[in-house]
Amino acid sequence: MTSTDPLDIEYRSHERVQELIDRIRVCVEDVSLSFERWEEPYVTGPGLYFAVVSGPTVGTHADAMGNNRWPDADSRDVLADVDAFYEATTEVARTRDGAVVVSVDGVVQEQLVRFRSYSPDSAHSSEHCSQYADWMGSRHMSALDTSARPDVVTTITLSAETGRVTVFEEGEYTTTPREELTRTWVD
């Protein structure tokens, strides 16, 4: 969806926002690669769901996920300290449930959330999204639908079942199975 208003900020092509998205994606990929028990039966790996948003709140379409919170106030700026962000991301992946909301300025919202479904009359309802793939669970389906919202720039997931990392934008997605991931830190 490209804006026609010359005063709108195009976050999907904004250099700093792209750096933010890349930093989150690389951390999520590294969490996947750091877990070594994916092939064991009855073992669930770390899972993640990030949403990069441009609006001032997600309160109109999300609910708090109980006591699931970002673990460390010092790691809430994604671009400031990648090591602290990575450590907190790893803890969230292993011990928390819900989507991590990150504003386009790179600040992580403390409360993890559950995004609500669109209302049927929404212009950006799930019927405007790609079809769900067979491998998608509820986290990925939610991320796909949520990525179609006007105030959501990108959503990123890590599958707790397979280690797959998926990036969703505007109701479309690009997915990378764990065996195709490589370790590359963004500088």
Summary of the structure (lengths in Angstrom):
residues: 187
radius of gyration: 15.7
end to end distance: 29.2
largest distance: 53.3
contacts: 547
relative contact order: 0.21
helix: 30%
strand: 24%
